[in-house]
Amino acid sequence: MTRRRLLALAGAGVTTGLTGCNALGDGSTDEPAGTDSPAPAETAAPTDAPTADPTATPATAPTETATEAPSGFDASVLDDSPSSHVAPTDGFADASWLSGAMPEVVKVTTLDASGEGSLRWALNREGARIVVFEVGGVIDLEGQSLSVSRPNVFVAGQTAPSPGITLVRGGITVGADNVILQHLRVRPGDDLSGPIDSIGNEGGANVIVDHCSATWGTDETVSTNGGAENPEITYSNNLIAEALNDSIHPKGEHGYGTLVMDRSKRVTIAGNLWANNVARHPRLKGGSTSVVVNNVVYNYERATNLGGGVADETRSSIVGNVFLGGEQTDPTEPVVGTTFTDDDGPVRAFIAYNETEPASIPVTRSGTAIDLVNERPLWPDGLTAVRGADAYDGAIGAVGARPADRDTIDRRILTDVEAREGSVIDSQEDVGGYPDFEPTERALDVPDTGLAEWLREFTVAVEQG
């Protein structure tokens, strides 16, 4: 892949002081840039409504297309992101299953939790399908999380009219192969009978979760299980924040961000932003193989940990991440360490170009049990890393479900990150409770040809405006 030009992103004009802006795609091992810098300037407080007109058709909305004989879907449309230098297919997961015969387009026409026309109904259909939305607003799952149990589905949340799609009182779990989730908000909260992830993977392979907002999880906020031999999971450009800490988990305090379970293979975690979680940014358990690239972590107690659980070797490339201390951060503790259990296997990692604020926070501990290697143990062919200000500004500008049409929750969280404010919470009620958007509708005229380009216009609208 040729190196993309970094786009002018919303929020990129914020003064960060984080240094270094060159691409790191070659995996060289020169010293990372310094990080002794002032905090970004505080931004204005969010307003009470999404930034876009809830009933308007995006400026770039597709026009009517003449009916022609159906043709195959051009999956290369996912090889680029309008808002980020990290594209959905830059990781190990790919969208090749979409190519060839045209998938069925399934319309979600109701915000009901179940029944014909609902998102649950669309997910339960068989065959290759692309799920689009003629409605926007809140889907109250009423404690019954969504399960993706049938393969070959692309959920295109970008097609929903403003304010987009928000799931509450439930999460979404992927248990099938060849799944793409884009431009969704998932906010389970504590009004549930037991703890759940906001977005989880339970054995699905070749899964992409891109540009989603995941908050208020009560187990982890985002996680993946190693049930498949080569899961090839990509989490990119997501906002992963405010895991509920002292909430409904039977173990007590559990404000955790992202867990990569034992033996999960070829996991890509790139361009995401974690904010106001206690730990697991991410936790990479024993036997897993992963790349953790160009993420931002803010206000953590424990940042990134590797190993534990099984005696298999853990391998990771941890490159170009930015760790920002907050009120719960101990500045003497390293941001990357190991997790020891009764079954400890070797941990081997390439760790480079990671930056901390304040700069005195160590990246690793002297004498760490991690075998620090000079070459990346694994790396996806399409991924180009950046460092410093580009990684920070890129995440601030690009993460979440609808960067150009953020709701008050996402805007509040990102404003707190930029101002170095905010805290860990125990309930969604600590920050205003569940959202209650006015439902919106917009009919979609799905073309018989050029479907990929038609979808991309919606992607541009919600990522760039």
N, C-alpha and C positions, 0 to 999 in steps of 0.2 A: 504494500500500500504506500502511495506517496504521502508525504506529510501534509495534513490539511492546514490551511491557513486558519489560525485561531480567530473566531468570529468576535465582533464587538458585542459583548453580552450585557444584558441588563444588570446593573450593579457593578460593572467592571470599572467604573470611574471612582469607586470608593478607594480612599487612600489606605493601603495596607501596610506598606513598609516591608512586606515579605519580599525577599530578593530572588533574582534568578528567573529567567523567562525562556531559556533555550530548551529545545526538544531533547528528550533523553531516549529516543527510540533505539539507540544502538546498544544500550546496556553497558556502556563504559563505566569504569569504577573510579573516576576522579572524584575529589572531595565535593560534597554538596555545598551549596551556597549558604552563607550565614543567615541568621534570623533575628538578630538583635534589632527590634523595630517597635515603633509605636502601634497602638491598636487602630483599627479602621475607624474613620469618623462615623459618628452616630447618624443614622438615617431617620427620616420623619416617621412618626408613628403611623400604623396602618389605619385606613378608614374601615367602615363597617361593611363594605360591599366589594365584590370582585371588581377588578379594574376594567373589565369589559362589560358592555351592555348585555344583560342576561338573555335578552330575546333577539339579539342581532345575529345575522349570519356573518361569519368571519369575512373580512375584507377580501380574503383570497379564496372564498368558498367556490367550489366548482360550478361551472355552468352546465346546462343540460347537454347531454351527449346523444347524438343520433344512435339508434339501435343498429348494431352490427353483429356479426357472428362472434361468439365469445372466444377469447384467446387466453393464453396462459398468464399467470400473475408474475410480474417482474419483481422478484424478491430483492433485487439489488437496491430497491428504494430504501431498505433498512441499513444499507452500508454507509449511511451518512446521517448526522444529526443536525438539524437547523440551528440548535442552540449550544451544542457542546462539541469539544474535540473528541469525545468518546461516543462512538456510534453504537447502536444496539448489537451489531454483529462484530464488533471489534474484539470481543472475548472469544471463549472457546465454543459457546453455543452459536448456532447459525440458523438461518431462515430458509435453507435450501428446500425444505419440505413444501414450501409454498409455491415453488416453481412448477411449471408444467401445467396440468389440468387446472382450470379455474376453480378455486374454492367456492363453496356456497356462501353467499352474503346473508347473514341472519340479523334482522333488525330487533333491537330492544325498544319496545314501545310503551312500557309501563315502569314505574318506580316501585311496583309491588315486589315483595320479597320472593314470590313464587307465582306460578301460573303462566299460561301462554303469553308470550311477549315479554316475559321477565328475563333478567340476566341469568338467573338459575336455569330457566327453561332453555336459553340459548346455549349455555355450557353443557347441558345434558344431551344435546343433539349429537348425532353421529356424523362421521365424515369430516373431511377438511372444510373448515368454515372460518369466516371473518365476521366477528361480531361488531356491529355498528349501533349507534344510539340515536334515536329520534327524541329522546327525553334527557333532561338534565335536572339534577337535584340530589336528594338524599334517598338512598335505599336502606331502610331499616330492616336488618336481617332478623331481628327479634330473637337473637340468641342462636340462630341456625346458620352457621358459617357456610360459605359456598365451597364446593369441592369440584375441582376440575379432574374428573375421572376418565374422560374420553379424550384421546389424543387429537393432535392436529387442529389447534384452535388459536386464533389471533384475536385478542380482545382489544379493539381500537377505541380506547376511551376518548381520544382526541376528536372523534366525530360527534360527541355530545355537545349540545348548545351550552353556553355559559349558564350556570357555574360549574359545569362538568358533573362527573359522577362521584359521589361520596358514599361509601359503605359504613354504616355504624352498627353497633351491637352485634358484631360478628366479623370474621376475617375471611380470607380466601386461601385455600390450600390446594397446591398442585400435586396430583398423583398420577399424571399421565405424561407421555413423551410429546415433544414438539409443541410447546406452548409459548405464546408471547403475550405478556400483559403490559399494556402501555397506558399512561395518562389516567390513572385511577387514584383516588384517595381512599385509604382504608383506616378507619378509626374505631376499633372495637370498644375501648373503654371498659369500665368495671361493672356495668349493668348486665352481668352475665353470671351463669351458674358456676363457671370455673375458668381457669386461665387459658388463654389462646394466643397464638401469634397473630399479628396483623396480616402478614403475608408469609406463607410457609411452603416448603417443598417436601413432600413425603414420597421420595422414590422416583419422581419424574426425571427424565433425561432430556437434554437439549431444551432447556427452559431459559427464556429471557424475561426479566422483569426490569423495565426501563421507564424512567420518568414517572414514578409513582410516589405518592406521599403516604408514608406509613407511620402512624403515631398511636400512642395509647395502647400498645400491646401489653398483655399481662403475663405472658411467658417470655418469649423474645418478641421483638418487634418484626424482625425479618430473620428467617432461618432456612437452612436446607439440611435434609437428611441424606445420609450416604447410602440409601437403599439400592441405587443403581450402580453397576460396576464402573461406568464412566458417565456420571450425570451431566457434565458439561453445562453448568449453570452460570448465567451472567446476571449480575445485579449492577445496573448502570444508571447514573444520574437520578438516584432516588434520594428523597429526604426521609431520614429515619430518626425519629425524635420522640422525646418525652415518653419513653417507656414508663409505665406506672410502677412505682417502686414498692411502697408499703401498701399493697392493694389486696387482691384476692388470691394470690398464689399461696398454696399450702405451705411452702417453705419460708414464707415471710417475705422480706425485702427482695425484690427481683426486677429491678429496673434495668433490663438488659437489652442491648441493641441487636447484634447479629451473631448467630451461632452457626458454624459450619461443622456438621456432625462427623463422627468417626468415618474414615474411609471415603468421604466425599471427594470425588476426583475432578480435576480441571475446572475449578470454580474461579470465575472472574468477578472481582469486586472493584469497580472503577468509577470515579467521578461522582461518588455519593457524598452526602453530608450527614453526619451523626451529630445530634445536639441534645444535651441535657439528659443523657442516659448514664447509669452508674458504670456499667462495664460491657465488655464484648463488642469491641469496635475494630474488627470482629474477634471472636474466639475461634481459632482454627484447630480443631481437635485432632487426635492422633490418627495417622494414616491418611490425612487429607492432603491434597495438592491444590495450590491456589496461587493467584496473583492478586495483590492488593495495591492499587495504583491510583494516585491522584485523588484520594479522598480527603475530606476535611473532618476532623473530630474536635468538638468543642465541649468543654465543661464535663470532663470525665473523671471518675475516680480511678478506674483501671482501663487502660486503652486496649492494646492488641496483645493477645496471648496465644501461644502455639503449644500443641501437644496435649498429651493426657488422654485417658480413656481406653486406649488400646496400645499395644507395643509396636505397631507398625511405624515406619518412618514417616515423619511429617515434612513436607517440602513446600516452600513458599518464596515468591519474589515480592518484596515489600518496597515499593519505589514511589518517591515523589509525593508522599502524603504530608499533610499539615496538621499538627496537633496543637490546639489552642487551650491553654489552661483556663479553668474557671474557678468558681468558689469551692468546688469539691475536689480540686486537683492538688495533689501533693507534688510540689515542684522538684522534690529530690528523687522521685520514683521514675524509672525509665518508662518510655511509652511502649516498647516492645519487649516482651518477656515470655517465659514459659509457664505452663500449668502442669504441675506434677500430680500424678495419681498413683495408684498401686500398679498400674500397667503403663510404664513410661518407655516409649521408644525414642530413637534419635530424632532430633529436629535439625533440619538443614535449611538455611535461608540466605538469600541475597537481599541485603538491606542497604539501600542507598538513597541519597537525595531527599530524605525525610527531614522536615523542619519543625521546630517547636517554638512556641511562644508562651513564656519567655524563653530566650535561647539557652538559658541555663538548664532547662529540663533535658536530661539525657535521653538519647534514643534507645540505647541498650546499656545494660549494666556491665561494668568491667568483670571479666570472668564469667560471663553469661554461659548457660548450658547450651545455647544455640550454636551450632556449627556454622559460623559465618563464612560463606563461600564467596568467591570473586566472580562467579558467573551465575546467571539466572538459572535455577533448576528447571523452570518452565516459563513459557511466554507465548501468548497467542500471536499469530502472524500479523494480524491487522492492527495491533494496539501500539500507539505512540504515546509515550509519557512526556509530561512537562513538569516543571517544578516552580516553587516559589509563588510569586504573585499570580501567575497564570493558573496554577492549580486552585488557589483560593478564589480568585475572581471567577474562574470557570464554574466552580461549584455554586457560589452565591448566585450567579446569573442563570444557571441551567437546571438546578435540581428541582424535583417535585413534579406534581402532576401537570400543572399548567403554568409554566414560568411567566407567560405573558398575561395570565388571567388568574393570579393567585387569590385564594380565599383569605379571610382574615387570619385563619390559624397559621397557614404557611407564612404569610407576611409577618406575623408577630414573631414566629420562631426565627426567621432569617434576620429580622431587625434586631432581635436579642443577640444573635451571633455577631453581627457587625458592631454592635455597641458593647459587646462582652457583658451582657446581662442575661437574665433568665436563670432558672433553677430546675432541679429535678422535682417532679410532681408525684403525688400519690393517687390522684383521681383527675379525670377530665374536668370535674367541677372546680378544681383549683384554678383553671384557666378559662372559665366561661361555659363549660359544658358542651354537649353535642351541638353541631351546627343544625340550623333549621332554615334551609334555603327555600325560596319560593320555587316550585316546580316550573320548568320551562319545556317547550316543545318546538321541534323544527323538523319538518318532513325532509327526507333525504331522497334525492333522485339518483339512484346508483347506476353508473354507466355500465354498458355491456362490454366496453373496451376501455383501456387506459385506467383500470381500477387502481393500480399502484400509484399513479400520478395523482389521481383524485384523492386518495387517502393522504398523500404527502401534503397536499394543499391544506388539509385540516391540521396536520402536524406543524406546519409552518405557522399557522394561525395561532395555535396555543403555545408554541415555544418562542416565537418572535413577535407576534402581533401583526 
